[in-house]
């Protein structure tokens, strides 16, 4: 493990995007060498730290390029943040882009600051693509006005989502809950995330609607514990690892965090605080932890290659013990969905 952190120190001194791409490729090889079920809990933060180092370096290069181009005015405060699996500190090797930018400046400078932010976002997003992070298919990137905004505009937008309660509003709120600062003035993002959780916590109707959101998609496990695999098309006989229970557990923990006003960004921080506050029974909390580790291990082991199919795993390729673990994890995901549905119904 120590050698990996020494290797990451070298990564932090990379001078070109090409070097960062080589480090990203090498990360896959190094994880193959250390991936063991019994060590999965300690491997997770190392992989997250490696991604952080790559992304921070790319964003530094993007800032330097934008300053050289003399585009607009750099805001007095600005921060690039990550969301999705990277925001929750649980990325696999080949994760796509989920990020945004918040900035703060004088109202008279806002137009020129937006010019700077849009340029740095475009450069940074392209740099990430070049080093191996695919563009987000849902356009959750700083190049999207929704995710690259002044603090003033961001707060108006969040207020609109909270008061709207439409399906897309709720989806965007779930996405924003994962925002974690990675480059720049971190308090802009941590304070915004804290206000977001507090605002949701105060809205009982919104919490009920978000609780309803957690019961979808259905976990593909039948009453007789039969796994419902893809039946047709290029993924016939496979299961989608994110949708087979992982997303459902992650969203259940997000909902419980909102209900208790726990503004942590990562899944493990949420799980620890929820467990400490006894919001879950100890047996269910333990099962949830084991399920998350199971999903993470299998996703790492079977999705080491880049590409749009990396979330699908053929059921027949899993070892017998892995199938057993995964079925247990899927049952836990169903338990968490039912638990949140009961709690949300009482709000």
KOLLUM-939632 format. One line per 4 residues: number of its first residue (from 1); their letters; for each residue y, z, x of N, C-alpha, C, O, CB. Coordinates in steps of 0.2 Angstrom, whole numbers. Each point is the difference from the previous one (the first is absolute). Glycine has a CB too. Layout:
N
NUM> A> Y,Z,X,Y,Z,X,Y,Z,X,Y,Z,X,Y,Z,X  ... .
This chain:
347
1> XXXX> -6,0,4,6,0,-4,6,0,4,5,-3,-1,-11,9,-8  6,-2,15,6,0,4,2,-7,3,5,-1,1,-9,13,2  -2,-16,-1,2,-6,3,3,-5,-5,4,-4,2,-14,5,5  9,0,-14,4,-4,-5,7,2,0,4,-4,-1,-14,4,-6 .
5> XXXX> 12,6,8,7,2,0,3,-2,6,6,-2,0,-8,12,-7  -1,-10,13,3,-3,6,1,-7,-1,5,-3,2,-11,12,5  1,-13,-10,1,-7,-2,6,-1,-4,4,-5,1,-16,3,0  13,6,-6,6,0,-5,6,0,4,5,-3,-2,-12,8,-7 .
9> XXXX> 7,-1,14,7,1,4,1,-6,3,6,-2,1,-8,14,2  -2,-16,0,1,-7,2,3,-5,-5,4,-4,1,-14,6,7  7,-1,-14,2,-4,-6,7,1,-1,4,-5,-2,-15,6,-3  14,5,6,7,2,-2,4,-3,5,6,0,-1,-10,10,-4 .
13> XXXX> 2,-13,11,4,-3,5,-1,-7,0,3,-4,4,-4,14,3  -2,-13,-12,-1,-8,-1,7,-3,0,5,3,-3,-16,-2,-3  12,-7,9,6,-3,1,1,-6,-4,5,-3,-1,-4,7,12  -7,-7,-14,0,-6,-4,-4,1,-7,-5,5,0,7,-12,11 .
17> XXXX> -1,3,-15,-4,0,-6,-7,-2,1,-5,2,-3,15,-5,-4  -11,-2,12,-7,-2,2,-4,6,3,-6,0,-1,11,-11,4  -2,15,1,-3,6,2,-2,5,-6,-6,2,0,12,-3,11  -2,1,-16,-2,5,-5,-6,-3,-4,-4,3,-3,16,0,2 .
21> XXXX> -12,-10,0,-6,-3,-3,-6,1,4,-5,1,-3,12,-10,-1  -7,9,11,-6,2,3,-2,7,-1,-6,1,0,9,-10,9  2,13,-9,-2,7,-1,-3,1,-7,-5,4,-1,14,0,8  -7,-7,-12,-2,0,-7,-8,-2,0,-4,3,-3,16,-5,-2 .
25> XXXX> -13,-4,8,-7,-3,1,-4,5,4,-6,1,-2,10,-12,2  -2,14,5,-4,5,4,-1,6,-4,-5,4,1,10,-8,9  -1,6,-15,-1,6,-4,-7,0,-4,-3,4,0,16,-3,-1  -14,-7,-1,-7,-2,-4,-5,2,5,-5,3,-3,10,-12,-5 .
29> XXXX> -5,7,14,-6,1,4,-1,7,2,-5,3,1,7,-14,4  4,14,-4,0,8,2,-3,4,-6,-4,5,1,14,-7,7  -8,0,-14,-3,4,-6,-7,-1,0,-4,4,-2,15,-5,-4  -14,-5,7,-7,-2,0,-4,5,4,-5,2,-1,8,-14,-2 .
33> XXXX> 0,14,9,-3,4,5,-1,7,-2,-4,4,2,8,-12,7  1,10,-13,1,8,-2,-2,1,-7,-1,6,-1,9,-5,10  -9,-6,-13,-2,2,-7,-6,3,-1,-6,-3,1,13,-7,-4  -7,16,1,-6,4,-2,2,4,-6,6,3,-1,-10,-2,13 .
37> XXXX> -1,0,-17,2,3,-6,2,8,1,4,2,-3,-13,-10,-3  6,11,11,1,7,1,7,1,3,2,5,1,-14,-3,1  15,-8,1,7,1,3,5,-3,-4,6,-1,2,-12,1,9  4,-3,-17,5,-4,-4,7,4,-2,5,-3,0,-15,-3,-5 .
41> XXXX> 9,12,4,6,4,-1,5,0,5,6,0,-1,-12,7,-6  4,-7,14,4,0,5,3,-7,3,5,0,3,-11,11,0  2,-16,-5,1,-7,1,6,-2,-4,5,-4,3,-17,2,0  13,4,-9,5,-2,-5,7,0,3,3,-5,0,-11,8,-9 .
45> XXXX> 10,3,11,7,1,3,1,-4,6,6,-2,1,-5,13,-6  -6,-13,9,1,-4,6,1,-7,-2,5,-3,3,-12,11,4  4,-10,-12,1,-7,-2,7,-1,-3,4,-5,1,-16,3,-3  14,7,-2,7,0,-3,5,0,6,5,-3,-1,-9,9,-9 .
49> XXXX> 3,-2,15,5,1,5,0,-7,4,6,-2,2,-8,14,-1  -3,-15,0,0,-7,3,4,-5,-4,4,-3,3,-15,6,2  10,-3,-11,4,-5,-5,7,2,1,5,-4,0,-15,3,-8  12,8,7,7,2,1,3,-3,6,6,-2,0,-9,12,-6 .
53> XXXX> -1,-9,12,3,-2,6,2,-8,0,5,-2,3,-12,12,3  2,-14,-8,1,-7,-1,6,-2,-4,4,-4,2,-17,3,-1  13,4,-7,5,-1,-5,7,2,3,5,-4,-1,-13,5,-9  9,5,13,6,2,2,3,-5,6,6,-1,0,-9,13,-3 .
57> XXXX> -2,-14,7,2,-4,5,3,-7,-3,5,-3,3,-14,8,5  5,-8,-13,2,-6,-3,7,1,-3,4,-5,0,-16,2,-2  13,9,-1,7,1,-4,5,0,6,6,-2,-2,-12,8,-8  5,-3,15,5,1,6,2,-7,2,6,-1,1,-11,12,3 .
61> XXXX> 0,-15,-3,1,-7,2,5,-4,-5,4,-4,2,-15,4,4  9,1,-13,4,-3,-5,7,3,0,5,-4,-1,-15,3,-6  11,7,8,7,2,1,4,-3,5,6,-2,0,-10,13,-5  1,-11,11,3,-3,6,2,-7,-1,5,-2,2,-12,10,5 .
65> XXXX> 2,-12,-10,1,-7,-2,6,-1,-4,4,-4,0,-16,2,1  13,7,-6,5,-1,-5,7,2,3,5,-3,-2,-13,6,-7  8,2,13,6,2,4,2,-6,4,6,-1,1,-9,13,-1  -2,-15,4,2,-6,4,3,-6,-4,5,-3,2,-14,7,6 .
69> XXXX> 7,-4,-14,2,-6,-5,7,2,-3,3,-4,-3,-15,1,1  14,9,3,6,2,-3,1,-1,-7,5,-3,-3,0,1,14  -10,4,-15,0,-2,-7,2,7,-4,-3,5,1,-6,-14,0  14,8,-5,3,6,-4,2,6,4,1,0,6,-9,-4,-15 .
73> XXXX> 7,10,6,2,6,3,-6,5,-1,-3,0,-5,15,-2,3  -14,5,8,-6,5,0,3,6,-4,5,3,2,-11,-8,9  2,7,-16,2,6,-4,0,6,4,-3,0,5,-1,-5,-15  9,10,9,0,6,4,-6,4,-1,-2,3,5,14,-3,-7 .
77> XXXX> -16,-1,-4,-7,3,0,-4,-5,-4,2,-3,-5,3,15,4  -11,-13,4,-5,-4,-3,-7,2,2,-1,2,6,10,-12,-6  -14,8,-4,-7,2,2,-5,-5,-3,1,-2,-6,3,14,6  -8,-14,4,-6,-4,-2,-5,5,-2,-2,4,4,5,-14,4 .
81> XXXX> -6,9,-13,-6,4,-3,-6,-4,-1,1,-6,-2,7,14,-3  -14,-5,5,-6,-4,-2,-3,4,-6,2,5,-2,-4,-8,14  -2,-1,-16,-3,2,-6,-7,-2,0,-3,-2,5,13,1,-11  -14,2,1,-7,-2,-1,-4,4,5,2,6,1,1,-18,-4 .
85> XXXX> -9,9,5,-4,4,5,3,2,6,-1,6,2,-8,-12,-7  14,3,8,3,2,6,5,6,-2,1,4,4,-2,-16,1  4,11,-11,5,6,-1,-4,6,-2,2,6,2,5,-14,-7  -13,8,3,-5,5,-2,-4,2,7,-4,5,-1,4,-8,-11 .
89> XXXX> 1,0,17,-3,1,7,-8,-1,-1,-4,5,2,14,3,1  -12,-13,-6,-7,-1,-1,-2,-8,1,-4,-2,-4,3,12,-4  5,-13,12,-1,-8,1,-7,-1,3,-2,4,4,14,-6,-4  -15,-4,-2,-6,-2,4,3,-4,6,6,0,1,-14,0,-11 .
93> XXXX> 4,-4,13,3,-4,6,4,-6,-2,6,-1,2,-16,4,4  8,-6,-11,4,-6,-3,3,1,-6,-3,-1,-6,-4,-7,12  13,11,-6,3,2,-6,6,-5,-1,3,-2,5,-6,14,-4  5,-13,-7,6,-5,-1,7,4,0,0,6,1,-8,-13,-8 .
97> XXXX> 13,4,6,7,3,0,2,3,-6,-1,-3,-6,4,-6,14  -1,15,-8,3,4,-5,6,4,3,-1,5,3,-10,-5,-10  17,-2,6,5,3,3,7,-2,-3,0,-4,-5,-6,4,15  11,4,-9,7,-1,-3,5,3,5,-2,3,5,-3,-3,-17 .
101> XXXX> 11,0,10,6,2,4,5,4,-5,1,-3,-5,-3,-6,14  4,15,-7,5,3,-3,6,1,5,-1,1,6,-7,5,-14  14,-7,5,6,0,5,6,4,-4,0,0,-6,-4,-10,13  8,12,-3,6,4,-3,6,-2,4,0,0,6,-6,10,-10 .
105> XXXX> 12,-12,0,6,-2,4,6,0,-5,-1,2,-6,-6,-10,13  13,7,-5,6,1,-4,-1,-6,-5,-2,-6,2,9,11,7  -4,-4,-15,0,-5,-5,3,-7,2,-2,-5,-2,2,14,-6  5,-8,12,4,-6,2,-4,-4,6,2,-6,1,9,12,-4 .
109> XXXX> -16,-3,6,-4,-3,5,-7,-3,-3,-3,-3,3,9,10,5  -7,-5,-14,-7,-1,-3,-2,-8,0,-6,-1,2,8,11,-9  2,-14,6,-2,-7,0,-2,-3,7,-5,-3,1,13,1,-10  -4,4,14,-2,-1,7,-6,3,2,-4,-2,4,16,0,-1 .
113> XXXX> -13,8,-5,-6,4,2,-6,-3,-3,-5,0,3,12,11,-3  -6,-14,-6,-6,-3,-4,-2,-6,5,-6,-2,0,10,6,-12  1,-8,15,-1,-6,4,-5,3,6,-4,-4,1,15,-2,-5  -9,11,7,-4,3,5,-7,1,-2,-5,-2,3,16,7,3 .
117> XXXX> -11,-1,-11,-7,2,-3,-4,-6,-2,-6,0,2,11,11,-6  -3,-16,1,-4,-5,-2,-2,-4,6,-6,-3,0,12,2,-10  -2,0,15,-2,-3,6,-5,4,4,-5,-3,2,16,-3,-1  -10,12,0,-5,4,4,-7,0,-4,-5,1,3,15,6,2 .
121> XXXX> -9,-6,-12,-7,0,-4,-3,-7,1,-7,0,1,12,8,-9  -2,-14,8,-3,-6,1,-4,0,7,-5,-3,1,14,-3,-9  -5,8,13,-3,-1,7,-6,5,1,-5,-2,2,17,-1,2  -11,9,-7,-5,5,1,-6,-2,-4,-6,1,3,14,8,-1 .
125> XXXX> -8,-11,-8,-5,-3,-4,-4,-5,4,-6,0,0,12,3,-11  -3,-8,14,-3,-5,3,-3,2,6,-6,-2,2,14,-6,-6  -5,13,8,-3,3,6,-7,3,-2,-5,0,3,16,2,2  -11,2,-10,-6,4,-3,-5,-5,-1,-6,1,2,12,8,-7 .
129> XXXX> -5,-15,2,-5,-5,-2,-2,-3,7,-6,-1,0,12,-2,-11  -2,2,16,-2,-3,6,-5,5,4,-4,-2,4,15,-4,-3  -10,12,-2,-5,5,3,-6,2,-4,-4,4,2,14,0,4  -11,-7,-12,-6,1,-3,0,3,-7,-5,2,-3,0,-2,14 .
133> XXXX> 11,1,-14,1,4,-6,2,-6,-5,5,-2,0,-2,13,5  -8,-13,-10,1,-5,-5,6,2,-4,1,6,-1,-13,-9,1  16,-2,-3,5,2,-5,-3,3,-6,-6,-2,-2,13,-8,6  -4,14,-7,-2,3,-6,0,-5,-6,5,-3,-1,-1,15,5 .
137> XXXX> -10,-12,-7,0,-5,-6,4,2,-5,2,-4,-4,-14,1,7  13,9,-4,5,3,-6,7,0,2,4,2,-3,-13,4,-1  11,-9,10,7,0,3,3,7,0,6,1,-1,-5,-12,-4  -5,16,7,2,7,1,2,0,8,-3,3,4,-4,3,-13 .
141> XXXX> 13,-9,10,3,0,7,7,0,0,3,-1,-5,-13,-6,8  13,9,3,7,1,0,4,-7,-1,6,1,-2,-8,8,10  -1,-14,-8,3,-7,-2,2,0,-7,3,-5,-2,-8,0,12  1,9,-14,1,0,-7,6,5,-2,0,6,2,-12,-9,-4 .
145> XXXX> 17,0,-2,6,5,-1,-2,6,-3,3,5,0,3,-15,-2  -12,10,-2,-3,7,-3,-1,5,5,1,6,-1,-6,-13,-8  3,5,15,-2,5,5,4,0,6,-1,3,5,-10,-5,-8  17,-2,3,5,0,6,7,1,-3,3,-5,-2,-10,-2,9 .
149> XXXX> 9,14,-8,6,1,-4,4,6,4,-2,3,4,-4,-7,-15  12,4,8,5,5,2,-3,6,-4,-3,0,-5,13,-7,7  -8,13,0,-2,6,-3,3,0,-7,-4,3,-5,3,4,16  7,-9,-12,3,0,-6,-4,-4,-5,-1,2,-6,12,-1,11 .
153> XXXX> -13,-7,-3,-3,-5,-5,-7,3,-1,-3,-1,-5,9,-9,9  -9,13,1,-7,2,0,0,6,-6,-5,0,-4,2,-3,16  7,7,-12,0,6,-5,1,-3,-7,-3,3,-5,8,5,14  -1,-13,-10,1,-3,-6,-6,-3,-2,-2,0,-6,14,-3,8 .
157> XXXX> -16,-1,2,-6,-3,-1,-5,5,-3,-4,-1,-4,6,-8,12  -3,15,-4,-5,5,-1,2,3,-7,-5,1,-4,3,1,16  8,-1,-13,2,3,-7,-2,-5,-6,-3,2,-5,12,4,11  -9,-12,-5,-2,-5,-4,-7,0,-2,-3,0,-5,12,-7,9 .
161> XXXX> -13,7,2,-8,1,-1,-2,6,-4,-4,0,-4,3,-6,15  5,12,-9,-2,6,-3,1,0,-8,-3,3,-4,5,3,15  4,-9,-12,2,0,-7,-4,-5,-4,0,0,-6,11,4,9  -13,-10,0,-3,-5,-3,-7,1,-2,-2,-1,-6,9,-6,12 .
165> XXXX> -12,10,-2,-7,2,-2,-4,-6,-2,-5,0,-3,9,11,-1  -2,-17,6,-4,-6,-1,-5,-1,5,0,3,6,10,-9,-11  -15,2,4,-6,0,5,2,-2,7,-2,4,5,-5,-7,-14  12,-2,10,2,-1,6,4,5,3,0,1,7,0,-13,-10 .
169> XXXX> 4,16,-1,4,5,3,-4,6,3,1,2,5,7,-5,-14  -14,4,5,-5,5,3,-3,-2,6,-1,4,5,-1,0,-17  0,-10,12,-3,-3,6,4,0,6,-2,2,6,-4,-9,-13  13,6,6,5,0,6,1,8,2,0,1,6,5,-12,-10 .
173> XXXX> -5,15,-1,0,7,2,-6,3,4,1,3,5,6,-1,-15  -13,-4,8,-6,1,4,1,-2,7,-2,3,5,-5,-3,-16  9,-7,12,1,-2,7,5,3,4,-1,2,5,-2,-13,-10  9,13,2,5,3,3,-2,8,2,3,2,5,5,-9,-11 .
177> XXXX> -12,10,3,-2,6,2,-3,1,7,0,5,3,-3,-3,-15  0,-8,15,-3,0,6,5,-1,6,-2,0,6,-8,-4,-12  17,3,4,5,-2,5,0,6,6,1,6,-1,5,-13,-8  -7,4,15,0,5,6,4,-3,5,-1,-6,2,-10,10,-4 .
181> XXXX> 16,-1,5,5,-3,5,-4,-1,6,-4,4,2,14,2,-7  -8,-12,8,-4,-2,7,5,-2,5,-1,1,6,-8,-4,-13  15,1,5,5,-2,5,7,1,-2,2,-4,-5,-10,-5,9  12,13,-1,7,1,-2,1,7,-2,-3,5,2,4,-17,-5 .
185> XXXX> 4,13,-2,2,6,-2,-4,3,-6,0,-2,-6,12,-1,9  -17,7,-1,-6,1,-4,2,4,-6,-3,0,-5,-4,0,15  13,4,-10,1,5,-5,2,-5,-6,0,3,-6,4,6,14  -1,-15,-7,1,-4,-6,-6,-1,-5,1,0,-6,8,-6,13 .
189> XXXX> -15,5,-3,-6,-1,-4,-3,6,-3,-2,1,-5,0,-11,12  2,15,-2,-3,7,-3,3,3,-5,-3,2,-5,-1,-1,16  11,-1,-11,4,2,-5,-1,-4,-7,0,3,-5,9,2,14  -9,-11,-8,-1,-5,-6,-7,2,-3,0,0,-6,8,-9,11 .
193> XXXX> -13,9,-1,-6,2,-3,-1,6,-3,-3,1,-6,-2,-8,15  9,12,-6,0,7,-3,3,0,-7,-2,3,-5,2,2,16  6,-9,-12,3,0,-6,-4,-4,-5,0,1,-6,11,-1,12  -14,-5,-4,-5,-4,-4,-5,4,-4,-1,0,-6,3,-10,14 .
197> XXXX> -6,14,-4,-5,5,-2,3,5,-5,-3,1,-5,-3,-3,15  12,5,-8,3,4,-5,2,-3,-6,-1,3,-5,6,3,15  -2,-12,-10,2,-3,-6,-6,-1,-5,1,1,-6,9,-7,12  -15,3,-3,-6,-1,-4,-3,6,-3,-2,1,-6,-1,-11,13 .
201> XXXX> 3,16,-3,-2,6,-2,3,3,-6,-3,3,-4,0,-1,16  9,-4,-13,4,2,-6,-1,-4,-6,3,2,-5,6,2,13  -12,-9,-8,-1,-5,-6,-7,1,-2,-5,-4,2,14,-4,2  -10,12,-9,-7,1,-3,-3,-7,-3,-6,-1,1,9,13,-3 .
205> XXXX> 1,-16,-1,-2,-6,-3,-2,-5,5,-6,-3,0,13,5,-10  -3,-2,15,-2,-4,6,-7,2,3,-4,-4,2,17,1,0  -13,9,-1,-7,3,3,-6,-2,-4,-5,-2,3,12,12,2  -6,-10,-12,-5,-2,-4,-2,-7,1,-6,-2,0,9,11,-8 .
209> XXXX> 2,-13,8,-1,-7,1,-3,-2,7,-5,-4,0,15,2,-8  -8,6,13,-3,-1,7,-7,2,0,-4,-3,3,15,4,2  -13,5,-9,-7,2,0,-4,-5,-4,-6,-1,2,10,12,-2  -2,-15,-5,-3,-5,-3,-2,-6,5,-5,-3,0,10,6,-11 .
213> XXXX> 0,-4,16,-1,-5,5,-5,1,4,-4,-4,3,16,2,-3  -14,9,2,-5,2,5,-7,-2,-3,-4,-1,4,12,10,0  -9,-10,-10,-7,-1,-3,-2,-7,1,-5,-2,-1,7,11,-7  3,-13,11,-2,-7,1,1,-2,8,4,3,3,0,-6,-15 .
217> XXXX> -8,-1,15,-5,-4,-4,-6,5,0,-1,5,3,5,-16,1  -9,9,-9,-6,4,0,-4,-1,6,-1,-5,3,1,3,-15  -3,8,14,-5,0,5,-6,-4,-1,-3,1,-6,7,10,10  -6,-16,0,-6,-4,-2,-7,3,1,-4,-2,4,11,-7,-1 .
221> XXXX> -8,15,-7,-6,3,1,-2,2,-8,3,3,-3,0,2,15  -9,-8,-13,-2,1,-7,-3,7,-2,-1,4,4,-2,-16,-4  1,13,-6,-3,6,-3,-6,2,4,-2,6,1,7,-8,-12  -9,-3,13,-6,1,3,0,0,8,-4,-1,4,-2,-4,-14 .
225> XXXX> 13,6,12,1,0,7,-1,-7,4,-1,0,6,-1,12,-6  2,-17,-4,0,-7,2,6,-2,3,5,0,-4,-15,-3,-4  11,0,14,6,-3,2,1,-6,-3,-4,-5,1,3,11,10  7,-7,-13,2,-7,-4,3,-4,6,6,0,1,-5,5,-13 .
229> XXXX> -5,-10,15,3,-4,5,3,-6,-3,-1,-2,-6,-8,6,14  13,-8,-4,2,-6,-2,-6,-5,-2,-4,0,4,15,1,4  -10,-4,-13,-6,-4,-3,1,-8,2,-5,-3,1,3,11,-10  8,-10,9,1,-7,1,5,-1,6,3,4,3,-5,-6,-15 .
233> XXXX> 2,-5,14,5,-2,5,-1,2,7,-6,2,2,14,0,-10  -4,-2,13,-1,0,7,-2,8,2,-3,1,5,11,-11,-3  -7,14,-6,-1,7,1,-6,3,-4,-1,6,-1,13,-4,4  -16,-6,-5,-6,2,-4,-4,4,4,-2,-1,6,2,-10,-12 .
237> XXXX> -2,17,3,-4,5,3,3,5,4,-2,4,4,-6,-13,-4  15,8,0,4,5,4,4,5,-4,1,-1,-6,0,-8,14  2,14,-5,4,4,-4,7,1,4,0,-1,6,-10,8,-10  15,-6,0,7,0,3,1,7,2,0,5,-4,4,-15,-3 .
241> XXXX> -3,12,13,0,7,3,6,4,-3,-1,6,-1,-6,-10,11  12,0,-11,6,4,-2,0,2,-7,1,5,-3,6,-11,11  -10,1,-12,0,1,-8,-7,3,-2,0,2,-6,7,-12,5  -11,12,6,-6,3,-2,0,8,-1,-5,3,0,-1,-13,6 .
245> XXXX> 12,12,-5,1,8,-1,5,2,5,3,6,-1,-14,-5,-3  13,-4,9,5,2,5,7,0,-3,3,6,0,-10,-11,9  9,0,-12,7,0,-3,0,5,-5,5,3,-1,-4,-15,3  -6,13,-6,0,5,-6,1,7,3,4,4,-3,-12,-12,-4 .
249> XXXX> 5,9,12,1,7,3,7,1,3,3,5,-1,-16,-4,3  15,-6,2,7,0,3,5,1,-6,4,4,1,-8,-11,9  3,3,-15,5,1,-6,0,7,-3,5,2,-3,-5,-15,2  -6,15,0,-1,7,-3,3,5,4,3,5,-3,-14,-9,-2 .
253> XXXX> 11,4,11,3,5,5,8,-1,-1,3,5,1,-14,-5,7  13,-6,-8,7,-1,-1,3,3,-6,5,3,0,-6,-14,6  -3,10,-12,2,3,-6,0,7,0,5,3,-2,-10,-13,-4  0,13,9,0,8,1,6,2,4,3,5,-1,-16,-5,0 .
257> XXXX> 14,-4,6,6,2,5,6,0,-4,5,4,0,-11,-9,10  7,0,-15,6,-1,-4,1,6,-5,5,3,0,-5,-16,2  -6,14,-5,0,6,-5,2,6,3,2,5,-3,-11,-11,-3  7,7,13,2,7,3,6,-1,5,1,5,3,-13,-2,-4 .
261> XXXX> 15,-8,0,6,-2,5,-1,1,7,3,3,4,4,1,-14  -13,-7,12,-2,0,7,2,-7,3,-3,-5,-2,-7,14,0  15,-9,6,3,-6,2,-3,-3,6,4,-4,4,7,8,-9  -17,-2,7,-3,-3,6,-1,-7,0,-1,-3,-6,-4,14,8 .
265> XXXX> 5,-15,3,-1,-7,0,-7,-2,1,-2,-5,-2,13,4,7  -15,5,-1,-7,-2,2,-5,3,-5,1,6,-3,3,-7,15  -10,-2,-13,-5,2,-4,-3,7,2,-1,4,-4,-2,-16,2  2,13,9,-2,6,2,4,6,-1,-2,6,-1,-4,-12,10 .
269> XXXX> 13,5,-8,5,5,-1,0,2,-7,0,6,-2,7,-10,11  -8,-1,-14,0,1,-7,-6,4,-2,0,5,-3,6,-15,1  -12,8,5,-6,3,-1,0,8,2,-2,4,-4,-4,-15,5  9,12,5,0,7,3,4,4,-5,-2,6,-2,1,-10,14 .
273> XXXX> 7,2,-14,5,4,-4,-3,1,-7,0,5,-3,10,-9,10  -13,-1,-10,-3,0,-6,-6,6,0,-1,4,-5,4,-17,2  -7,12,8,-6,5,1,3,7,1,-3,5,-3,-4,-14,8  12,10,-1,3,7,2,3,3,-7,0,6,-1,3,-10,13 .
277> XXXX> 0,-1,-16,3,3,-6,-5,1,-6,1,1,-5,9,-7,8  -17,4,-1,-5,1,-5,1,-5,-6,-2,2,-6,0,10,10  5,-18,-3,0,-4,-6,-6,-4,-1,-1,-2,-6,13,1,9  -17,1,2,-7,-2,-1,-4,6,1,1,4,4,2,-16,-1 .
281> XXXX> -9,12,-6,-5,5,1,-2,-2,8,0,-5,2,-4,7,-15  1,3,16,-2,-1,7,-6,-5,0,0,-4,5,4,16,-2  -9,-11,-7,-5,-6,0,3,-7,-1,-2,-4,4,-6,13,-8  12,-10,0,3,-7,-1,5,-2,5,0,-5,2,-1,7,-14 .
285> XXXX> 4,3,15,4,-1,6,-4,-2,6,2,-5,3,7,13,-7  -15,-5,5,-4,-2,5,-3,-7,-1,-1,-3,5,-2,15,-3  1,-13,-8,-3,-6,-2,5,-6,2,-2,-5,2,-6,10,-11  14,-4,7,5,-5,1,2,-1,7,0,-6,2,5,10,-12 .
289> XXXX> -5,1,14,0,-1,7,-5,-5,3,1,-4,4,5,15,-3  -12,-9,-3,-6,-3,3,0,-8,-3,-2,-4,4,-5,15,-4  9,-12,-6,0,-7,-3,6,-4,4,-2,-6,2,-2,11,-13  9,-2,13,5,-4,3,-2,-1,7,1,-6,3,8,12,-9 .
293> XXXX> -13,-2,10,-2,-1,6,-6,-6,0,0,-4,4,3,16,-1  -7,-12,-9,-5,-5,-1,3,-7,0,-2,-5,3,-5,14,-9  12,-9,1,4,-7,-1,3,-2,7,-1,-6,2,3,9,-14  1,1,16,3,-1,6,-5,-3,5,1,-5,3,9,13,-5 .
297> XXXX> -15,-4,3,-5,-2,5,-3,-7,-2,-1,-4,5,-2,16,-3  1,-13,-8,-3,-7,-2,5,-5,1,-2,-6,2,-6,12,-10  14,-5,6,5,-5,0,1,-2,8,1,-6,2,5,10,-13  -6,1,15,1,-1,7,-6,-4,3,1,-5,4,6,15,-3 .
301> XXXX> -13,-8,-3,-6,-3,3,-1,-7,-2,-2,-4,4,-3,15,-4  6,-13,-6,-1,-6,-3,5,-5,-1,0,-6,-2,-9,12,-3  15,-4,7,6,-4,-1,4,0,6,6,1,0,-5,1,-12  -4,-4,18,3,0,6,4,-7,2,3,0,5,-12,9,-1 .
305> XXXX> 7,-14,-8,3,-6,1,6,-1,-4,1,2,-6,-12,-7,9  16,1,0,6,-2,-4,-2,-5,-6,-5,-4,1,13,6,9  -4,-2,-15,-1,-5,-5,0,3,-7,0,6,-1,-7,-12,9  8,2,-13,1,2,-7,-6,3,-3,1,3,-5,7,-12,4 .
309> XXXX> -14,8,4,-6,3,-3,-2,7,3,-6,2,-2,2,-14,0  8,14,6,-2,6,4,-1,7,-5,-4,4,2,10,-9,8  -4,5,-16,-1,5,-4,-7,0,-4,-2,5,-4,14,-4,3  -15,-7,1,-7,-1,-3,-5,2,5,0,-2,6,5,-7,-14 .
313> XXXX> -10,12,5,-6,2,4,-6,-2,-4,-1,2,-5,7,7,12  -11,-13,-4,-6,-1,-3,-5,6,-1,-1,3,5,2,-15,-1  -3,13,-10,-4,7,-1,-6,0,4,-2,5,3,7,-5,-15  -8,-6,13,-6,0,3,0,1,8,-5,2,3,1,-10,-12 .
317> XXXX> 10,7,12,1,1,7,1,8,1,0,2,6,6,-13,-5  -4,15,-6,0,7,1,-6,3,2,-6,-2,-3,15,2,-5  -9,5,12,-6,4,2,-2,4,-6,4,2,-4,-2,-2,16  -8,3,-13,-3,3,-5,5,7,-1,2,1,-6,-14,-6,7 .
321> XXXX> 13,8,4,4,6,0,7,-1,-2,3,4,-4,-10,1,12  10,-11,-6,7,-2,-2,0,-1,-7,5,1,-4,-3,-6,15  -7,2,-14,0,-2,-7,0,7,-4,3,1,-5,-9,-12,7  2,16,0,0,6,-3,6,4,0,3,3,-5,-15,-2,8 .
325> XXXX> 16,-1,3,6,3,1,5,-4,-5,4,4,-3,-6,-1,15  2,-9,-12,5,-4,-4,-1,1,-7,5,1,-4,-5,-9,12  -6,9,-11,-1,1,-7,3,7,-1,3,1,-6,-13,-8,5  9,12,5,2,7,-1,8,0,0,3,3,-4,-13,2,10 .
329> XXXX> 13,-9,-2,7,-1,1,3,-3,-7,5,2,-2,-6,-3,15  -3,-4,-16,2,-3,-6,0,5,-6,4,0,-4,-8,-11,9  -1,15,-5,0,5,-5,5,5,1,3,2,-5,-15,-3,5  14,3,6,6,4,1,6,-3,-3,5,3,-3,-10,2,13 .
333> XXXX> 6,-11,-8,6,-4,-3,1,0,-7,5,1,-3,-6,-8,13  -5,7,-14,0,0,-7,2,7,-2,4,1,-5,-13,-10,4  6,14,4,2,7,-1,8,1,0,3,3,-4,-15,1,8  15,-7,2,7,1,1,4,-3,-6,5,2,-2,-7,-2,15 .
337> XXXX> -1,-6,-15,4,-4,-5,0,4,-7,5,1,-3,-8,-12,8  -3,14,-6,-1,4,-6,5,7,0,3,2,-5,-15,-7,3  12,8,8,4,6,1,7,-2,-1,3,4,-4,-11,1,12  11,-10,-5,7,-2,-1,1,-2,-7,5,2,-3,-4,-6,14 .
341> XXXX> -6,1,-15,2,-2,-7,0,6,-4,4,1,-5,-10,-11,7  2,16,-1,1,6,-3,6,3,1,4,3,-5,-16,-1,5  14,-1,6,6,3,2,6,-4,-3,5,3,-2,-10,1,13  5,-10,-10,6,-4,-3,1,0,-7,5,0,-3,-7,-8,12 .
345> XXX> -4,9,-13,0,1,-7,3,6,-2,3,1,-6,-13,-8,5  10,12,5,3,7,-1,8,0,1,3,5,-1,-14,0,3  13,-10,2,7,0,2,5,-2,-6,6,0,0,-9,-3,11 .
